[in-house]
Amino acid sequence: MKTVPLKEVTIIAEALLEERLLREIRELGAQGYTVGQVRGEGSRGVRASEWEGKNVRIETLVSAEVADRILEHVAHSYFEHYAVVAYLSDVQVVRGDKYLGA
């Protein structure tokens, strides 16, 4: 089966950032995304209560150039003031052309 090499950008962030992040990754070139509610523990510990809100995981499949733009933007705009994690994975995608835009 033929596959296309792409990048998967994953962003885990405070839920209050969801709409803003989704708008920005589309503006930076992503054709779509998947969002899920997640929980876990990291350097900032476990959230103490529902009052603090939940976390979301945003995943998008993009070209290397778009991935770089998204990661640069997230690092510059969010890392200092918000609980945000972002990482990049190499993936092989069936029907990968649908993720690269027109």
C-alpha beads as a LAMMPS data file, in Angstrom:
LAMMPS data file: protein, C-alpha beads

102 atoms
101 bonds

1 atom types
1 bond types

-500.0 500.0 xlo xhi
-500.0 500.0 ylo yhi
-500.0 500.0 zlo zhi

Masses

1 110.0

Atoms # bond

1 1 1 0.000 0.000 0.000
2 1 1 1.313 3.460 -0.906
3 1 1 1.806 5.892 1.963
4 1 1 2.902 9.524 2.197
5 1 1 5.375 10.736 4.832
6 1 1 3.867 13.508 6.978
7 1 1 4.329 15.003 10.421
8 1 1 1.888 14.580 13.266
9 1 1 1.839 17.590 15.574
10 1 1 0.357 16.897 18.987
11 1 1 -0.501 19.694 21.394
12 1 1 -1.730 19.039 24.919
13 1 1 -3.088 22.182 26.523
14 1 1 -5.478 23.686 29.003
15 1 1 -9.008 23.359 27.622
16 1 1 -9.548 27.116 27.757
17 1 1 -7.056 27.404 24.861
18 1 1 -8.861 24.944 22.571
19 1 1 -10.756 27.297 20.254
20 1 1 -7.845 29.710 19.956
21 1 1 -5.353 26.933 19.166
22 1 1 -7.671 25.341 16.601
23 1 1 -8.128 28.656 14.796
24 1 1 -4.385 29.314 14.816
25 1 1 -3.298 25.903 13.530
26 1 1 -5.770 26.251 10.636
27 1 1 -4.375 29.715 9.881
28 1 1 -0.866 28.220 9.920
29 1 1 -1.793 25.647 7.273
30 1 1 -3.386 22.590 8.891
31 1 1 -6.269 21.165 6.849
32 1 1 -7.956 19.567 9.846
33 1 1 -7.443 18.218 13.337
34 1 1 -8.632 15.773 15.968
35 1 1 -9.423 16.892 19.526
36 1 1 -9.874 14.800 22.629
37 1 1 -10.209 15.462 26.334
38 1 1 -7.247 14.084 28.301
39 1 1 -5.836 13.977 31.793
40 1 1 -2.459 13.169 33.245
41 1 1 0.409 14.308 35.399
42 1 1 3.551 16.185 34.453
43 1 1 6.031 18.740 35.725
44 1 1 3.178 20.921 36.974
45 1 1 1.574 17.974 38.807
46 1 1 -2.007 16.749 38.636
47 1 1 -4.749 19.346 38.460
48 1 1 -6.263 19.675 41.905
49 1 1 -9.885 20.095 40.863
50 1 1 -12.400 20.495 38.047
51 1 1 -12.312 24.226 38.829
52 1 1 -8.926 24.415 37.091
53 1 1 -10.408 22.836 33.970
54 1 1 -9.538 19.861 31.840
55 1 1 -6.867 19.383 29.202
56 1 1 -7.283 18.795 25.480
57 1 1 -5.087 16.930 23.033
58 1 1 -5.060 18.371 19.530
59 1 1 -3.538 16.276 16.747
60 1 1 -3.002 17.322 13.155
61 1 1 -1.258 15.724 10.155
62 1 1 0.737 18.237 8.125
63 1 1 3.803 18.794 5.970
64 1 1 7.165 19.416 7.638
65 1 1 6.935 23.133 6.837
66 1 1 3.504 23.525 8.426
67 1 1 4.619 21.485 11.439
68 1 1 7.556 23.848 11.983
69 1 1 5.264 26.892 11.796
70 1 1 2.812 25.410 14.279
71 1 1 5.480 24.363 16.790
72 1 1 7.253 27.738 16.587
73 1 1 3.976 29.558 17.162
74 1 1 2.923 27.358 20.081
75 1 1 6.332 27.638 21.753
76 1 1 6.457 31.408 21.336
77 1 1 2.833 32.137 22.278
78 1 1 2.021 29.630 25.022
79 1 1 4.923 27.901 26.765
80 1 1 5.761 30.720 29.170
81 1 1 2.277 31.306 30.568
82 1 1 0.244 28.129 30.065
83 1 1 0.448 24.405 30.784
84 1 1 1.140 23.292 27.192
85 1 1 3.106 20.380 25.746
86 1 1 3.787 20.040 22.016
87 1 1 5.579 17.286 20.150
88 1 1 6.250 16.042 16.649
89 1 1 6.100 12.533 15.195
90 1 1 6.991 11.148 11.795
91 1 1 4.053 9.239 10.317
92 1 1 3.242 7.355 7.117
93 1 1 -0.285 8.158 5.991
94 1 1 -2.584 6.384 3.549
95 1 1 -4.282 8.982 1.303
96 1 1 -1.787 11.537 2.578
97 1 1 -2.520 13.974 -0.244
98 1 1 -5.783 14.964 1.487
99 1 1 -3.718 16.500 4.339
100 1 1 -1.557 18.682 2.119
101 1 1 -4.228 21.063 0.842
102 1 1 -4.874 22.242 -2.669

Bonds

1 1 1 2
2 1 2 3
3 1 3 4
4 1 4 5
5 1 5 6
6 1 6 7
7 1 7 8
8 1 8 9
9 1 9 10
10 1 10 11
11 1 11 12
12 1 12 13
13 1 13 14
14 1 14 15
15 1 15 16
16 1 16 17
17 1 17 18
18 1 18 19
19 1 19 20
20 1 20 21
21 1 21 22
22 1 22 23
23 1 23 24
24 1 24 25
25 1 25 26
26 1 26 27
27 1 27 28
28 1 28 29
29 1 29 30
30 1 30 31
31 1 31 32
32 1 32 33
33 1 33 34
34 1 34 35
35 1 35 36
36 1 36 37
37 1 37 38
38 1 38 39
39 1 39 40
40 1 40 41
41 1 41 42
42 1 42 43
43 1 43 44
44 1 44 45
45 1 45 46
46 1 46 47
47 1 47 48
48 1 48 49
49 1 49 50
50 1 50 51
51 1 51 52
52 1 52 53
53 1 53 54
54 1 54 55
55 1 55 56
56 1 56 57
57 1 57 58
58 1 58 59
59 1 59 60
60 1 60 61
61 1 61 62
62 1 62 63
63 1 63 64
64 1 64 65
65 1 65 66
66 1 66 67
67 1 67 68
68 1 68 69
69 1 69 70
70 1 70 71
71 1 71 72
72 1 72 73
73 1 73 74
74 1 74 75
75 1 75 76
76 1 76 77
77 1 77 78
78 1 78 79
79 1 79 80
80 1 80 81
81 1 81 82
82 1 82 83
83 1 83 84
84 1 84 85
85 1 85 86
86 1 86 87
87 1 87 88
88 1 88 89
89 1 89 90
90 1 90 91
91 1 91 92
92 1 92 93
93 1 93 94
94 1 94 95
95 1 95 96
96 1 96 97
97 1 97 98
98 1 98 99
99 1 99 100
100 1 100 101
101 1 101 102
